[in-house]
Amino acid sequence: MTRAPAIAELLAAGAAQLARSDSPRLDAELLLCHLLDRPRSHLFAWPERSVPAAIAEQFRELLTRRAAGEPVAQLTGEREFWSLSLRVSADTLIPRPETELLVELALAEIRTGGGQSALDLGTGCGAIALALASECPHLAVTASDASDAALRVAADNAARHGLQLRLLCGDWYAAVPGERFALIVSNPPYIAAGDPDLDADALAYEPRAALIAADAGLADIATISRGAAEHLLPGGLLLVEHGWKQAAAVRELFTAAGLIAVRSTTDLAGRERATQGRSQSRSQGRSQGRSQSRSQGRNQGHSQATP
Ligand SMILES: C[S@@+](CC[C@H](N)C(=O)[O-])C[C@H]1O[C@@H](n2cnc3c(N)ncnc32)[C@H](O)[C@@H]1O
């Protein structure tokens, strides 16, 4: 009969096998918790407890796949984001911890009176939209994606957490024709094809369409910026995540799209990872219209006077 090894023994062997991972012990713990259907505290409380041989065998299989580069979240089908356990699949990006910065900025906007409606463009498994819905029960949250398969995962996550999302499929704003929102938030694809920083494992195990964008990674952010004024309520906020070397280019795109109060925010490592900009309020639009026509008048006068 095959011997049933103890939890501590399996974890030690697992961590040794995953030595090339950034977090070998944690990876091994998460995989074993998934198979045992127990929280991590169970491993710490019962290190000497034996694990059934069949589960130990499945654990070794998962370790082999993890050692070959498959992300833990793909192996367990689950990822924590904003203290929500979210289902992920091969059709969704695995939500990253850095995207929680976008949630923090969005919540700061909502809590300082920034309106009652939010749109999450490119929602994937629903991470940002569900984090906002979980924090703000009165917020009407719409979440869109070009991938039907990703939206099915988002719908499942919403149901698992008892949260309301309006889910729509379409190419960026095509999903919400004629609609306006107080807040538009997006973590779009922003990695340039061939970027040396691109995690080879991510490319192999996550959908390419969720990661890579044309024009040095800026094509989707440019599309989202250009359509913002048409889909934000007056004074509404657009908030996007981007690569840490893209902030200046994103600020330019926002400004060119007519957004005001454009600024970037740094993450804990001091890198600019999110940029926001506001649509003009009605009064700003009116006064800018007046000053534009005054300055056009001046310019016309000047050009008329110039031979
Ligand atoms: C970087 S992932 C972000 C997923 C999720 N919001 C998150 O933060 O984990 C980008 C998402 O944008 C979606 N996407 C890509 N191109 C799109 C398009 N043209 N229109 C709408 N969504 C798109 C992808 O399917 C993917 O789910």
The ligand as an SDF file (V2000), in Angstrom:
LIG
                    3D

 27 29  0  0  0  0  0  0  0  0999 V2000
   -5.1420   43.2060  -19.0130 C   0  0  0  0  0  0  0  0  0  0  0  0
   -6.6720   42.3310  -19.1380 S   0  0  0  0  0  0  0  0  0  0  0  0
   -7.5010   42.9750  -17.6960 C   0  0  0  0  0  0  0  0  0  0  0  0
   -8.5070   42.0510  -17.0900 C   0  0  0  0  0  0  0  0  0  0  0  0
   -9.0740   42.5540  -15.7500 C   0  0  0  0  0  0  0  0  0  0  0  0
   -9.6880   43.8560  -15.8870 N   0  0  0  0  0  0  0  0  0  0  0  0
   -7.9720   42.6320  -14.7110 C   0  0  0  0  0  0  0  0  0  0  0  0
   -7.5510   43.7390  -14.3580 O   0  0  0  0  0  0  0  0  0  0  0  0
   -7.5360   41.5860  -14.2410 O   0  0  0  0  0  0  0  0  0  0  0  0
   -7.4310   43.1820  -20.4900 C   0  0  0  0  0  0  0  0  0  0  0  0
   -8.8580   42.7350  -20.8140 C   0  0  0  0  0  0  0  0  0  0  0  0
   -9.2840   43.5120  -21.9360 O   0  0  0  0  0  0  0  0  0  0  0  0
  -10.0350   42.6850  -22.7900 C   0  0  0  0  0  0  0  0  0  0  0  0
   -9.9700   43.2610  -24.1520 N   0  0  0  0  0  0  0  0  0  0  0  0
   -8.9520   43.1930  -25.0520 C   0  0  0  0  0  0  0  0  0  0  0  0
   -9.2780   43.8460  -26.1870 N   0  0  0  0  0  0  0  0  0  0  0  0
  -10.5270   44.3530  -25.9890 C   0  0  0  0  0  0  0  0  0  0  0  0
  -11.3990   45.1270  -26.7940 C   0  0  0  0  0  0  0  0  0  0  0  0
  -11.0560   45.5070  -28.0410 N   0  0  0  0  0  0  0  0  0  0  0  0
  -12.5990   45.4850  -26.2880 N   0  0  0  0  0  0  0  0  0  0  0  0
  -12.9640   45.0930  -25.0240 C   0  0  0  0  0  0  0  0  0  0  0  0
  -12.1670   44.3530  -24.2160 N   0  0  0  0  0  0  0  0  0  0  0  0
  -10.9700   43.9840  -24.6800 C   0  0  0  0  0  0  0  0  0  0  0  0
   -9.3620   41.3280  -22.7050 C   0  0  0  0  0  0  0  0  0  0  0  0
  -10.2390   40.2910  -23.1190 O   0  0  0  0  0  0  0  0  0  0  0  0
   -8.9930   41.2880  -21.2260 C   0  0  0  0  0  0  0  0  0  0  0  0
  -10.0090   40.6800  -20.4670 O   0  0  0  0  0  0  0  0  0  0  0  0
  1  2  1  0
  2  3  1  0
  2 10  1  0
  3  4  1  0
  4  5  1  0
  5  6  1  0
  5  7  1  0
  7  8  2  0
  7  9  1  0
 10 11  1  0
 11 12  1  0
 11 26  1  0
 12 13  1  0
 13 14  1  0
 13 24  1  0
 14 15  1  0
 14 23  1  0
 15 16  2  0
 16 17  1  0
 17 18  1  0
 17 23  2  0
 18 19  1  0
 18 20  2  0
 20 21  1  0
 21 22  2  0
 22 23  1  0
 24 25  1  0
 24 26  1  0
 26 27  1  0
M  CHG  2   2   1   9  -1
M  END
$$$$
